[in-house]
Amino acid sequence: MQWTPDGKQIVVSTNTPVTTIDIYLVPADGSGQPTPYLATPFSEMSASVSPGGKWIAYTSNESGRKEVYVDSFPRAGTRALVSVGGAAARLGETTGANCISSARIGTS
């Protein structure tokens, strides 16, 4: 779970009966229903929004193992795979530059 930098939404991963684990955006003020950011047949989790609020990194098992993807935020659309060989997600920005760190978690 993570608050967006503007404090308006909370990013969560939740289990769903049809698509396993997905990333949802929840209004922080409780004014509406959670909306899916990313809902696929694969598991998406460990989402982290950049401090500038323009990017999100998350872990997905779409490739058959956990890998890190980065996508535009708040709307998905420019996804890129940024790990090879298995990883977990974390994204940050420092002094205007994007910085991605990932930890290898295995090769299978």
PESUL-V462498 format. One line per field, one symbol per residue. phi: phi as a letter, one per 20 degrees, with the letter a starting at -180 (. if undefined). A space follows every 50 residues. Layout:
# PESUL-V462498
phi: ???
This chain:
# PESUL-V462498
phi: .bffgemecdecdbfcfedmdcdcddgfemebefcfebccfdedblfbef gfmdccdbecdgeobfceccbfbedfrcfcfcccnoaceacbcclndfcd cbdfdqdc
